[in-house]
Amino acid sequence: MAPATCRRRSLCRRPGRCSNLVVASVVLAPTLVLRHMIPASLGFVAPHHNVASAKSSSRGLLLRRGGSDDGAGRGDAPSGAASGARSAWPQDLRLAARSVVSFACAALLAFAGPVQNLGSPLPAFAEDVLNAEERVTVSLFEQNTPGVVFITSEAFEMQGVNDQSMRMELVPQGSGSGWVFDLEGHIVTNYHVIQNSNALMVRFIDGTEVQAKVIGGDPMSDVAVLKVELPKGKPGLLRPLIKGDSSGLRVGQEVYAIGNPFGLDHTLTKGVVSGVGRTIMSFGGRPIQGAIQTDASINPGNSGGPVFDARGHCAGVAFCKDVRHTSDNIGYVIPAEVVRCFLQRCDNKDGYIMSPSVPYRWHKLENQSLRSAHKVPDGISGVLLTSVAPAMDGALQVGDVLTHIDGRSISDDGQIQLRGSELIQHRYLLRNKRIGEPTVFRVFREGQQVEPAAVQLCDLPPICPRWPDVDYLPEYLILGALALVPLAQSHVWYKECHSELKATIYRWNRRWPGDRDNKEGLVLLVTVFAHELTFGYRRGWRIVESYNGISITSLRHLRELWHKTRDEVSEVRGKQRVEAEKAGVPYKPVSPGIFVRLGLQSEDDIWLDASACIDAEQGVLKTHAIERPSFIRGDT
C-alpha cells in the first residue's frame, strides 16, 4: 500500500518502509508468477537438494539447457517424458515454496528500511515526525554548532632520557571545547583547558585547524580568551554565539551543552537548571560565586564549551562535573556574568588585568554573644572585620561591622541579595570589580554608621603563590646537590608535605603585604640529590630560613648570597693558581675552607663545603637532565 492510503498512517513512525514494501511487491510479484507458470520442460528447473548442487544454488534457481543435476550430482539429462512427468508436481511444489520464501525475504528487507549514511542529513520526511520540542532542540544545535570549536593543547616534555638523547618534544597534553566570541577571532574557553600548554590548536566544524595564542587567562575564575587568525578565504568560519544573561535563569529551565566530550566532535546534551547561586572552587583555589548547577551531562572534553538557554543564548561556560562516587548528574557552569567580567579585564595590549583581592577577613554576626561583646544593636546587620590589610589605609578598621558595599546591604551571614529571593556571598561584588575601580563601604563603628571615602581595591598576592608555574617556567636553584624552590600553596597536595609545612603555608598566607617581616617569599628545600656531597642529609621538604646566619627573604635573595660565596671561592682559587705558577708546580685545587650553612625550620642546619658544591654542580645537572643551575622569573 502506498503511504497515502496506509491505514496505519497515523501510527506509522517510518512511512518510508511502507513505500519499500510496495516497490518490492510490484517488482517481485510478476517474476514469481512467471517462474511458477513456466513448464519445467523449458529448462527453468529448481535444483535438487544435494551437496553438489547446494554449492551452485546459493544464488537461487539454476537456468540450464536440457537437464538438471541428478541425485548423484552428475548432471545427466532425464531419460524420456516419463521422467519429466514423474517429477513435475514435486518440482512445482518446490518452486512454489521457494517463491513464498523469496516473497517473505523481500518483505523483511522492505521493512528493514533503506541503509542510510549516518553522516548524511536527515531525509525530508523526518521533519514530519519531529514534535515542536524536538524542532526547537534540533534548530538550536544546528544554528550554534558552527560557533563551537575543539581545542587541543601540547606541552614540551623531555624525551629520550633512557637512551640519553634527551631532547625536548611537543607532546599532546589534553583537549577541551571553546566557542567563538566575536568576528575578530577571539575564542572563549576554560583556563584549565590551556593551562601549562606550549602550543594550542583550534579546530572548526569543517576541519580547519589553526594555531591560537593566549590573550588572557584567570585561574581564579577558570576562564581564558584565545585569538586565532584564519586562512584567507575562510572568514565565514567565525560564527559568534549570541551572548546571554544567566542572571535570569530559574531552577527548572532547560539548558543545552555543546562540546567535544572525550574528543567526540560537537556533542549535544540536555538538562535543566538544578540550582543557581552555587559556590564552587576554581582550579586556582578561589571560590567562583554564582555558579549554575545542572543535570546536563558535562564530561571531560566539554570543559570550555557553551551552555545555552532555550532561546539559544549562551548562558555560561561548562566547567566540570561532580566526580564523587556518591553523586550523579551534578555538573557546574560558570555563569555568563563571570565570563563578561573577565572579558572586560582582558586587553590585547596589556593582557589580563587581575580582579582585586578582598582586603579584609571577617566573621559572621549570627551569634548573640558576639554581637553583645561588640555592642552591635539588633537593627544592624553585617559582618565583623577581624583583620584588615594595611593597603586600606584606615578606611576599614578591625572591629568594624561592614554593613553595605556600594549601597547593597549585607546580612549577618555575609550574604547579599542577588536576584529575587536568591542570596550570594558579598565577596561576589568585590571579585567582579576591576583593580583600581572605586568601591564604597559603609560600616558600623563605635555606635554610629560611617561611610568612608571611596577606596580603590588592589591585588594582594599571598606570600605563598597559588599557582607558581602558571604561565611561567618553574623557579628553582641548584646549590651543590640541593634543589630549592619557592614555597607555594600547591605544595600541600604532595604526599611529602608534612603537617608542619602545611601549617606554615596557612600561617604565612594570612599575613598581609607589609606585615611579612620584609619577606617576599619563603624558600623550600624540596630535594636532596644522592651525591657524595650530601651524604647523611635526608631532610627534604624543609623551610630554609637563613644562609650563613643571614635571614633570607626570597629565593632570589638566597641565590645572590650563594653567588657571593662562589665569587669568594673563585677569588681564593685564583690566588692559589698564581702561587702555584710562581712556585713552578702544577696547580691542584684545595678547599679554601669556605662553607655554606643553611638554617632549616625545626631542623638541624645543613653544612656544605662551598668549593665542593661548585665542583659537583655540573655533574648534578647532567645526571638529572637540568638545563641550568637556576631560573628565577625575569631571567633571560
C-alpha positions as CSV (number, residue, x, y, z in Angstrom):
1,M,0.0,0.0,0.0
2,A,1.2,3.5,-0.7
3,P,1.9,5.9,2.1
4,A,-1.2,8.0,1.1
5,T,-3.5,5.0,1.6
6,C,-1.8,3.4,4.5
7,R,-4.4,2.7,7.2
8,R,-1.7,2.9,9.8
9,R,-0.6,6.4,8.6
10,S,-1.3,8.0,12.0
11,L,0.7,5.3,13.9
12,C,3.5,4.7,11.3
13,R,6.6,6.4,12.5
14,R,8.6,5.4,9.4
15,P,6.3,5.6,6.4
16,G,9.2,5.0,4.0
17,R,9.1,1.3,4.9
18,C,5.6,1.1,3.5
19,S,6.9,2.5,0.3
20,N,9.7,0.0,0.2
21,L,7.3,-2.9,0.6
22,V,5.2,-1.6,-2.3
23,V,8.2,-1.4,-4.6
24,A,9.3,-4.9,-3.6
25,S,5.9,-6.3,-4.2
26,V,5.4,-4.7,-7.6
27,V,8.8,-5.8,-8.8
28,L,8.9,-9.3,-7.4
29,A,5.3,-10.4,-7.9
30,P,5.3,-10.8,-11.7
31,T,8.6,-12.6,-11.6
32,L,7.4,-15.1,-9.0
33,V,4.2,-15.8,-11.0
34,L,6.1,-16.4,-14.3
35,R,8.5,-18.6,-12.6
36,H,5.7,-20.7,-11.2
37,M,3.9,-21.0,-14.6
38,I,6.9,-21.8,-16.9
39,P,7.0,-25.6,-17.5
40,A,9.9,-27.5,-16.2
41,S,10.4,-28.9,-19.7
42,L,11.6,-25.5,-20.9
43,G,14.5,-25.8,-18.7
44,F,13.6,-23.5,-15.8
45,V,14.0,-26.1,-13.1
46,A,14.7,-26.0,-9.4
47,P,17.8,-27.9,-8.4
48,H,17.7,-31.0,-6.3
49,H,18.8,-30.6,-2.7
50,N,22.2,-32.4,-2.6
51,V,25.6,-31.5,-1.6
52,A,27.0,-30.8,-5.0
53,S,24.1,-28.7,-6.2
54,A,24.0,-26.7,-2.9
55,K,27.3,-25.2,-3.7
56,S,26.0,-23.9,-7.1
57,S,22.5,-22.9,-5.9
58,S,23.4,-20.3,-3.4
59,R,22.3,-17.6,-5.9
60,G,18.9,-19.0,-6.5
61,L,17.4,-21.2,-9.3
62,L,19.7,-22.6,-12.0
63,L,19.0,-21.8,-15.6
64,R,20.0,-24.8,-17.6
65,R,19.5,-26.1,-21.1
66,G,18.1,-29.6,-21.3
67,G,18.9,-31.0,-17.9
68,S,19.5,-30.8,-14.2
69,D,21.7,-32.4,-11.6
70,D,20.5,-35.9,-10.6
71,G,20.7,-37.4,-7.2
72,A,24.4,-38.2,-7.7
73,G,25.1,-34.7,-8.9
74,R,26.4,-35.8,-12.3
75,G,24.3,-33.5,-14.5
76,D,22.9,-36.3,-16.7
77,A,19.7,-35.5,-18.8
78,P,16.4,-37.2,-17.8
79,S,15.6,-40.3,-19.9
80,G,12.2,-39.6,-21.6
81,A,9.0,-37.8,-20.9
82,A,8.0,-40.1,-18.2
83,S,10.8,-38.9,-16.1
84,G,9.8,-35.3,-16.6
85,A,6.2,-36.1,-15.9
86,R,7.1,-38.0,-12.9
87,S,8.9,-35.0,-11.3
88,A,6.6,-32.2,-12.5
89,W,4.4,-31.9,-9.4
90,P,7.1,-32.2,-6.8
91,Q,9.2,-29.7,-8.7
92,D,6.2,-27.2,-9.0
93,L,5.6,-27.6,-5.3
94,R,9.3,-26.9,-4.6
95,L,9.1,-23.8,-6.9
96,A,6.0,-22.5,-5.2
97,A,7.7,-23.0,-1.8
98,R,10.8,-21.1,-3.0
99,S,8.5,-18.3,-4.3
100,V,6.9,-17.9,-0.9
101,V,10.3,-17.8,0.8
102,S,11.5,-15.3,-1.7
103,F,8.5,-13.1,-1.1
104,A,8.9,-13.3,2.6
105,C,12.6,-12.3,2.4
106,A,11.6,-9.4,0.1
107,A,9.1,-8.2,2.7
108,L,11.6,-8.4,5.5
109,L,14.1,-6.4,3.6
110,A,11.5,-3.8,2.8
111,F,10.5,-3.4,6.4
112,A,14.2,-3.2,7.4
113,G,14.3,0.1,5.7
114,P,16.9,1.6,3.4
115,V,20.6,1.7,4.6
116,Q,21.4,5.3,5.3
117,N,24.8,7.1,5.8
118,L,24.8,8.2,9.4
119,G,26.7,11.3,8.4
120,S,24.2,12.4,5.8
121,P,21.4,14.9,6.6
122,L,18.0,13.7,7.6
123,P,15.6,12.9,4.7
124,A,12.9,15.4,4.1
125,F,10.2,13.3,5.6
126,A,12.0,13.3,9.0
127,E,10.5,16.8,9.7
128,D,7.1,15.2,9.8
129,V,8.0,13.1,12.8
130,L,9.6,15.8,14.9
131,N,7.4,17.4,17.6
132,A,7.6,21.1,18.5
133,E,10.1,20.5,21.3
134,E,12.4,18.4,19.1
135,R,12.3,21.0,16.4
136,V,13.5,23.6,18.9
137,T,16.4,21.4,20.1
138,V,17.5,20.5,16.5
139,S,17.3,24.1,15.4
140,L,19.3,25.3,18.5
141,F,22.0,22.7,17.8
142,E,22.3,23.4,14.0
143,Q,22.4,27.2,14.5
144,N,25.1,27.2,17.2
145,T,27.3,24.2,16.4
146,P,29.4,26.2,13.8
147,G,30.4,28.5,16.6
148,V,31.8,25.7,18.8
149,V,35.4,24.7,18.4
150,F,37.6,21.8,19.5
151,I,40.8,22.8,21.4
152,T,43.9,20.7,21.8
153,S,47.0,21.6,23.8
154,E,50.6,20.4,23.7
155,A,53.5,20.9,26.1
156,F,57.2,20.4,25.9
157,E,58.5,17.3,27.7
158,M,61.9,15.7,28.0
159,Q,62.1,12.7,25.7
160,G,64.9,10.1,25.2
161,V,66.0,10.1,28.8
162,N,66.5,6.3,28.7
163,D,68.6,6.4,25.5
164,Q,70.5,9.5,26.7
165,S,69.4,11.5,23.7
166,M,67.5,13.9,26.0
167,R,65.5,16.1,23.6
168,M,62.5,18.4,24.2
169,E,59.5,17.5,22.2
170,L,55.9,18.7,22.0
171,V,53.5,16.0,23.2
172,P,49.7,16.1,23.5
173,Q,48.5,17.3,26.9
174,G,44.8,17.5,26.7
175,S,41.7,18.7,24.9
176,G,38.6,20.7,25.5
177,S,36.0,22.9,23.9
178,G,35.6,26.6,23.2
179,W,33.3,29.0,21.4
180,V,33.6,32.0,19.1
181,F,33.1,35.2,20.9
182,D,33.4,37.8,18.0
183,L,34.4,38.3,14.4
184,E,37.9,39.3,15.4
185,G,38.8,35.7,16.2
186,H,38.5,35.6,20.0
187,I,37.7,32.2,21.4
188,V,36.4,31.7,25.0
189,T,37.3,28.5,26.9
190,N,38.3,27.3,30.4
191,Y,41.6,28.2,31.9
192,H,42.3,24.6,32.9
193,V,42.0,23.6,29.2
194,I,45.0,25.6,28.2
195,Q,47.0,25.6,31.5
196,N,50.7,25.0,31.1
197,S,50.5,24.4,27.4
198,N,53.2,25.5,24.9
199,A,51.1,25.1,21.8
200,L,47.3,25.4,21.2
201,M,45.4,24.3,18.1
202,V,41.7,25.2,17.4
203,R,39.7,23.1,15.0
204,F,36.5,24.4,13.4
205,I,33.5,22.4,12.3
206,D,34.7,22.0,8.7
207,G,38.0,20.5,10.0
208,T,40.1,23.7,9.5
209,E,42.8,23.7,12.2
210,V,44.7,26.8,13.2
211,Q,47.1,27.8,15.9
212,A,45.9,30.0,18.7
213,K,47.6,32.4,21.1
214,V,46.5,33.3,24.6
215,I,45.2,36.8,25.1
216,G,44.4,36.3,28.8
217,G,43.6,33.8,31.4
218,D,42.4,33.8,35.0
219,P,42.9,30.6,37.1
220,M,40.6,32.0,39.8
221,S,37.5,32.3,37.5
222,D,38.8,29.5,35.2
223,V,38.2,31.5,32.1
224,A,40.6,32.2,29.2
225,V,40.5,34.0,25.9
226,L,42.4,32.9,22.8
227,K,43.0,34.6,19.5
228,V,43.1,32.8,16.1
229,E,44.0,34.0,12.6
230,L,42.0,32.2,9.9
231,P,43.5,31.5,6.5
232,K,42.4,33.7,3.6
233,G,39.1,32.7,2.1
234,K,37.6,31.3,5.3
235,P,36.4,34.2,7.3
236,G,32.9,32.6,7.4
237,L,34.2,30.1,10.0
238,L,33.9,32.7,12.7
239,R,30.3,32.4,13.8
240,P,30.0,34.3,17.1
241,L,27.4,32.9,19.5
242,I,24.7,35.1,21.0
243,K,25.8,36.2,24.5
244,G,23.1,35.7,27.1
245,D,22.4,36.7,30.7
246,S,22.5,34.0,33.3
247,S,21.1,36.2,36.0
248,G,17.6,35.5,34.7
249,L,17.9,31.7,34.9
250,R,15.5,29.9,37.2
251,V,15.6,26.4,38.6
252,G,13.7,24.1,36.2
253,Q,14.6,25.9,33.0
254,E,16.1,23.7,30.2
255,V,19.7,24.2,29.3
256,Y,21.8,22.7,26.5
257,A,25.5,22.0,26.4
258,I,27.5,21.6,23.2
259,G,31.1,20.4,23.3
260,N,33.6,17.6,22.5
261,P,33.5,15.1,25.3
262,F,36.2,12.5,25.0
263,G,37.1,14.0,21.6
264,L,33.7,13.3,20.2
265,D,33.1,16.4,18.0
266,H,30.0,18.6,18.6
267,T,28.0,16.6,21.1
268,L,24.7,17.9,22.5
269,T,23.5,17.1,26.0
270,K,20.3,18.5,27.5
271,G,19.2,19.0,31.1
272,V,17.6,21.5,33.4
273,V,18.9,24.1,35.8
274,S,19.2,22.2,39.1
275,G,20.4,25.2,41.2
276,V,21.7,28.7,40.9
277,G,24.0,30.8,43.1
278,R,26.3,27.9,43.9
279,T,29.8,28.4,45.2
280,I,32.4,26.2,43.6
281,M,36.2,26.1,43.9
282,S,38.2,27.0,40.8
283,F,41.4,25.2,39.8
284,G,43.2,28.3,41.1
285,G,41.9,27.7,44.6
286,R,39.5,30.6,44.8
287,P,35.7,30.2,45.1
288,I,33.6,31.0,42.0
289,Q,30.4,32.7,43.1
290,G,27.0,32.4,41.4
291,A,27.8,29.1,39.6
292,I,24.9,27.2,37.9
293,Q,24.2,23.6,38.7
294,T,22.7,21.4,36.0
295,D,22.0,17.7,35.3
296,A,23.0,18.1,31.7
297,S,26.0,15.8,31.1
298,I,29.3,17.6,31.4
299,N,32.1,15.1,30.7
300,P,35.9,15.5,30.2
301,G,36.2,17.5,26.9
302,N,33.0,19.5,27.5
303,S,35.1,22.0,29.5
304,G,35.1,25.4,28.0
305,G,32.1,24.7,25.7
306,P,29.0,26.9,25.7
307,V,25.8,26.2,27.7
308,F,22.6,27.7,26.2
309,D,19.2,28.6,27.5
310,A,16.1,27.6,25.5
311,R,16.4,30.8,23.4
312,G,19.8,29.7,22.1
313,H,21.7,32.4,24.1
314,C,25.0,31.4,25.7
315,A,24.3,31.5,29.5
316,G,27.7,30.3,30.6
317,V,30.7,28.1,30.1
318,A,30.8,24.4,31.0
319,F,33.1,23.9,34.0
320,C,33.2,20.4,35.4
321,K,31.0,17.7,37.0
322,D,31.0,16.3,40.5
323,V,33.1,13.2,40.3
324,R,32.4,11.9,43.8
325,H,31.3,8.2,43.5
326,T,28.2,9.0,45.5
327,S,27.0,11.8,43.2
328,D,25.0,11.5,40.0
329,N,24.2,14.1,37.3
330,I,25.7,17.1,39.1
331,G,27.5,19.5,36.7
332,Y,28.6,23.1,37.1
333,V,28.5,26.0,34.7
334,I,30.5,29.3,35.1
335,P,27.8,32.0,34.7
336,A,27.8,34.5,31.9
337,E,28.3,37.4,34.4
338,V,31.7,36.0,35.5
339,V,32.7,35.5,31.8
340,R,31.6,39.0,31.0
341,C,33.5,40.5,33.9
342,F,36.7,38.6,32.9
343,L,36.4,39.8,29.3
344,Q,36.1,43.4,30.4
345,R,39.5,42.9,32.1
346,C,41.2,41.5,29.0
347,D,43.2,43.7,26.8
348,N,45.0,42.8,23.6
349,K,48.0,45.0,24.6
350,D,48.3,44.5,28.3
351,G,46.8,41.0,28.6
352,Y,44.6,40.2,31.6
353,I,44.1,42.6,34.5
354,M,43.6,40.7,37.7
355,S,40.5,41.1,39.8
356,P,41.1,42.8,43.2
357,S,41.6,40.9,46.4
358,V,39.2,41.1,49.3
359,P,41.2,43.4,51.7
360,Y,39.8,42.1,55.0
361,R,38.9,38.9,56.9
362,W,35.5,38.7,58.5
363,H,33.3,36.7,60.9
364,K,29.5,36.2,60.8
365,L,27.5,38.1,63.3
366,E,24.8,35.4,63.9
367,N,26.0,34.7,67.5
368,Q,24.2,36.8,70.1
369,S,27.2,36.8,72.5
370,L,29.5,38.1,69.7
371,R,27.1,40.9,68.9
372,S,26.7,41.9,72.5
373,A,30.5,41.8,73.1
374,H,31.0,44.3,70.2
375,K,27.9,46.4,71.2
376,V,26.0,45.8,67.9
377,P,22.3,46.7,68.3
378,D,19.6,44.5,66.9
379,G,18.8,46.8,64.0
380,I,22.3,46.5,62.5
381,S,23.2,43.6,60.2
382,G,26.6,42.8,58.6
383,V,29.9,41.0,59.3
384,L,32.6,41.7,61.8
385,L,36.0,42.6,60.4
386,T,38.7,40.6,62.2
387,S,41.7,41.6,60.1
388,V,42.3,44.4,57.6
389,A,45.0,44.9,55.0
390,P,47.4,47.9,55.6
391,A,46.5,48.9,52.0
392,M,43.1,50.0,53.2
393,D,44.8,53.0,54.9
394,G,42.3,53.3,57.7
395,A,39.1,53.2,55.5
396,L,38.3,49.9,57.2
397,Q,39.4,49.0,60.8
398,V,39.5,45.9,62.9
399,G,36.3,45.7,64.9
400,D,34.1,47.5,62.3
401,V,30.8,45.9,61.3
402,L,30.6,46.0,57.5
403,T,27.0,46.7,56.6
404,H,27.0,47.8,53.0
405,I,29.0,47.6,49.8
406,D,28.1,50.1,47.0
407,G,24.8,50.6,48.7
408,R,23.9,46.9,48.9
409,S,23.2,45.6,52.4
410,I,24.9,42.6,53.9
411,S,23.2,40.1,56.1
412,D,24.6,38.6,59.3
413,D,25.8,35.5,57.5
414,G,27.7,37.6,54.9
415,Q,25.3,37.3,52.0
416,I,23.7,39.8,49.7
417,Q,20.6,39.6,47.6
418,L,21.4,38.6,44.1
419,R,18.0,38.4,42.4
420,G,14.6,37.9,43.8
421,S,15.0,35.7,46.9
422,E,18.4,34.3,45.8
423,L,21.4,35.1,48.0
424,I,25.1,35.1,47.4
425,Q,28.2,35.8,49.4
426,H,29.2,39.5,49.4
427,R,32.7,38.6,48.1
428,Y,30.9,38.3,44.7
429,L,30.6,42.1,44.4
430,L,34.4,42.6,45.0
431,R,35.6,39.8,42.8
432,N,33.7,41.1,39.8
433,K,35.4,44.6,40.0
434,R,38.5,45.8,38.2
435,I,41.7,46.7,40.0
436,G,41.5,50.4,40.7
437,E,37.7,50.6,40.4
438,P,36.2,52.8,43.3
439,T,34.3,50.9,46.0
440,V,32.2,52.5,48.7
441,F,32.0,50.7,52.1
442,R,29.6,51.6,54.9
443,V,30.5,50.4,58.4
444,F,29.1,50.5,61.9
445,R,31.9,51.9,64.1
446,E,31.7,53.0,67.7
447,G,28.0,53.2,67.8
448,Q,27.3,55.0,64.5
449,Q,27.1,54.4,60.8
450,V,30.2,55.6,59.0
451,E,30.8,55.8,55.2
452,P,34.5,56.4,54.4
453,A,35.6,57.9,51.2
454,A,35.6,55.5,48.2
455,V,38.7,53.3,48.0
456,Q,40.4,51.7,45.1
457,L,40.9,48.0,45.5
458,C,44.1,46.3,44.5
459,D,45.7,42.8,44.2
460,L,47.1,41.5,47.4
461,P,49.0,38.3,46.5
462,P,49.8,35.8,49.2
463,I,53.4,35.2,50.1
464,C,53.0,31.5,49.0
465,P,51.7,31.9,45.5
466,R,48.7,29.9,44.5
467,W,50.0,28.8,41.1
468,P,53.8,29.3,40.9
469,D,54.2,27.6,37.5
470,V,51.2,29.1,35.7
471,D,52.3,30.9,32.5
472,Y,55.9,30.9,33.8
473,L,58.7,28.3,33.9
474,P,59.2,26.9,37.4
475,E,61.6,28.8,39.6
476,Y,64.5,26.9,41.2
477,L,68.0,27.0,42.5
478,I,70.5,24.1,42.4
479,L,73.0,24.6,45.2
480,G,75.6,21.8,45.0
481,A,73.3,18.8,45.2
482,L,70.3,20.5,46.8
483,A,67.2,21.8,44.9
484,L,65.4,24.7,46.3
485,V,62.1,26.3,45.1
486,P,59.7,29.0,46.3
487,L,57.2,27.6,48.8
488,A,53.7,27.6,47.1
489,Q,50.2,26.7,48.1
490,S,50.2,23.8,45.6
491,H,52.8,22.0,47.7
492,V,50.1,21.0,50.1
493,W,48.8,18.4,47.6
494,Y,52.0,16.4,47.6
495,K,52.3,13.4,49.9
496,E,55.7,14.6,51.1
497,C,54.2,17.8,52.5
498,H,54.0,17.2,56.2
499,S,51.6,18.8,58.7
500,E,54.1,21.4,60.0
501,L,54.8,22.6,56.4
502,K,51.1,22.9,55.7
503,A,50.6,24.9,58.9
504,T,53.5,27.2,57.8
505,I,51.8,27.9,54.4
506,Y,48.5,28.6,56.1
507,R,50.0,30.9,58.8
508,W,52.1,32.9,56.4
509,N,49.3,33.3,53.9
510,R,47.2,35.0,56.5
511,R,49.7,37.8,56.8
512,W,49.0,40.8,54.6
513,P,51.6,42.5,52.3
514,G,53.5,45.0,54.5
515,D,53.3,42.7,57.5
516,R,55.7,39.9,56.5
517,D,59.0,40.8,58.1
518,N,60.3,42.1,54.8
519,K,59.9,38.7,53.2
520,E,58.9,38.4,49.6
521,G,58.6,34.6,49.7
522,L,59.6,31.5,51.5
523,V,62.2,29.0,50.3
524,L,61.6,25.2,50.4
525,L,64.4,22.6,50.2
526,V,62.5,20.2,48.1
527,T,65.1,17.6,47.0
528,V,68.4,16.3,48.4
529,F,70.1,14.6,45.4
530,A,72.0,11.4,46.0
531,H,75.6,12.5,45.9
532,E,78.8,12.3,48.0
533,L,78.4,15.9,48.9
534,T,75.0,15.3,50.6
535,F,75.9,12.0,52.3
536,G,74.0,11.8,55.6
537,Y,71.5,14.6,54.7
538,R,67.9,13.3,54.1
539,R,65.9,16.2,55.2
540,G,64.0,17.3,52.2
541,W,60.7,19.3,52.3
542,R,62.0,21.8,54.9
543,I,61.8,25.6,55.1
544,V,65.2,27.3,54.6
545,E,65.2,30.3,57.0
546,S,68.8,31.5,56.8
547,Y,72.1,31.4,54.9
548,N,75.2,31.6,56.9
549,G,73.2,33.2,59.7
550,I,71.6,35.8,57.3
551,S,67.7,35.7,57.2
552,I,66.7,35.1,53.6
553,T,63.7,37.0,52.2
554,S,63.2,35.1,48.9
555,L,64.7,32.6,46.5
556,R,66.3,35.4,44.6
557,H,68.0,36.7,47.8
558,L,69.3,33.2,48.5
559,R,70.8,33.0,45.0
560,E,72.5,36.3,45.4
561,L,74.1,35.2,48.7
562,W,75.2,31.9,47.1
563,H,76.8,33.7,44.1
564,K,78.8,35.9,46.5
565,T,80.1,32.8,48.1
566,R,81.0,31.4,44.7
567,D,82.9,34.6,43.9
568,E,84.8,34.3,47.2
569,V,85.8,30.7,46.3
570,S,86.8,31.8,42.8
571,E,89.0,34.6,44.2
572,V,90.8,32.3,46.6
573,R,91.3,29.7,43.9
574,G,92.7,32.3,41.6
575,K,95.3,33.3,44.2
576,Q,96.2,29.6,44.7
577,R,96.7,29.2,41.0
578,V,99.0,32.2,40.8
579,E,101.1,31.0,43.7
580,A,101.4,27.6,42.1
581,E,102.6,29.1,38.8
582,K,105.2,31.2,40.7
583,A,106.4,28.1,42.5
584,G,106.5,26.2,39.2
585,V,104.4,23.3,40.5
586,P,101.1,22.0,39.0
587,Y,98.0,23.6,40.4
588,K,95.9,21.3,42.5
589,P,92.6,22.8,43.7
590,V,92.5,22.9,47.5
591,S,89.4,23.7,49.6
592,P,89.7,27.3,50.8
593,G,87.7,26.4,53.9
594,I,84.6,28.4,52.9
595,F,81.3,26.7,53.9
596,V,77.6,27.2,53.3
597,R,75.3,26.8,56.3
598,L,71.6,26.5,55.6
599,G,69.4,27.1,58.7
600,L,66.2,25.0,58.5
601,Q,63.0,25.4,60.3
602,S,62.7,23.0,63.2
603,E,65.7,21.0,62.0
604,D,69.5,21.0,62.3
605,D,71.5,23.1,60.0
606,I,73.0,21.8,56.8
607,W,76.7,22.4,56.2
608,L,78.4,22.1,52.8
609,D,81.8,22.8,51.6
610,A,81.4,25.7,49.1
611,S,84.2,24.6,46.7
612,A,82.8,21.0,46.7
613,C,79.4,22.4,45.8
614,I,80.9,24.3,42.8
615,D,82.7,21.1,41.7
616,A,79.6,18.9,42.0
617,E,77.3,21.3,40.2
618,Q,77.9,20.2,36.6
619,G,77.7,16.5,37.3
620,V,74.4,17.0,39.2
621,L,72.9,19.0,36.3
622,K,73.9,16.4,33.7
623,T,72.7,13.4,35.8
624,H,69.3,14.9,36.4
625,A,68.9,16.5,33.0
626,I,68.6,20.0,34.4
627,E,69.4,22.7,31.8
628,R,70.8,25.4,34.0
629,P,71.8,26.0,37.7
630,S,68.9,28.3,38.4
631,F,65.9,30.1,37.0
632,I,64.0,32.9,38.6
633,R,61.3,35.0,37.0
634,G,62.9,37.8,35.0
635,D,65.9,35.7,33.9
636,T,66.7,35.7,30.2
